[in-house]
Amino acid sequence: MRVKRPKKIRSVAVLCSGGDAPGMNAALRAIVRSGIYHGLNVYGVYKGFSGLLEGNLHLMNARSVANIIQRGGTILKTDR
């Protein structure tokens, strides 16, 4: 009997929900850069869970998260 191997993860999505908090852009940048380093497609979901339901996903790259650490809030926006 053959053992099925789990499928390899190729894509991930990241979203921000709730209120803004310090460090959200820094965390987002780390997720995107780590995902790219490991060969994943990283999608940003704009406007939290409502954006996820509406399919508001955009492929992120290193340029998408350049120079965002010093910006307040989150570049992906949230939906409370």
C-alpha positions in Angstrom: 0.0 0.0 0.0 1.3 3.4 -0.9 1.6 6.2 1.6 0.3 9.5 0.4 2.6 12.4 1.1 1.1 15.7 2.1 1.1 18.3 -0.7 3.8 21.0 -0.4 2.6 24.4 0.5 3.2 26.9 -2.4 1.2 29.9 -1.4 0.3 31.8 1.8 -2.0 34.7 2.5 -1.6 37.3 5.2 -4.2 39.7 6.6 -4.6 42.2 9.4 -7.8 42.2 11.5 -8.9 44.3 14.4 -7.4 47.6 15.3 -4.0 48.9 14.3 -1.1 48.1 16.6 2.5 49.1 16.5 4.7 46.7 14.6 2.0 45.4 12.1 3.9 46.7 9.1 7.2 45.2 10.5 5.5 41.8 11.0 4.0 42.0 7.5 7.3 42.8 6.0 9.0 39.8 7.8 6.3 37.4 6.6 6.5 38.5 3.0 10.3 38.5 2.9 10.5 35.1 4.7 7.9 33.6 2.4 9.7 34.8 -0.7 13.0 33.5 0.6 11.4 30.0 1.0 10.0 30.1 -2.5 6.4 30.8 -1.6 3.8 33.0 -3.3 2.7 35.5 -0.6 -0.6 37.2 -1.0 -1.7 40.2 0.9 -5.4 40.4 1.8 -6.6 44.0 1.8 -9.3 45.0 4.4 -9.1 42.0 6.6 -11.6 39.2 6.6 -14.1 41.1 4.4 -11.3 41.4 1.8 -10.8 37.7 2.1 -14.4 37.0 1.4 -14.5 39.4 -1.5 -11.3 37.9 -3.0 -9.3 41.1 -2.5 -5.9 39.4 -2.6 -2.7 40.8 -4.2 0.6 39.0 -4.8 3.2 40.7 -2.7 6.9 41.0 -3.5 9.9 42.6 -1.9 9.1 46.0 -3.4 5.5 45.8 -1.9 7.0 45.9 1.6 9.9 48.2 1.0 10.1 51.2 3.4 7.0 50.3 5.4 8.5 49.8 8.8 8.5 53.5 9.7 4.8 53.9 8.5 2.0 53.8 11.0 -1.0 51.5 10.8 -0.9 48.7 8.2 -0.5 48.9 4.5 -3.1 46.2 4.1 -5.8 48.1 6.0 -8.1 46.5 8.5 -11.8 46.0 8.7 -13.4 46.2 12.1 
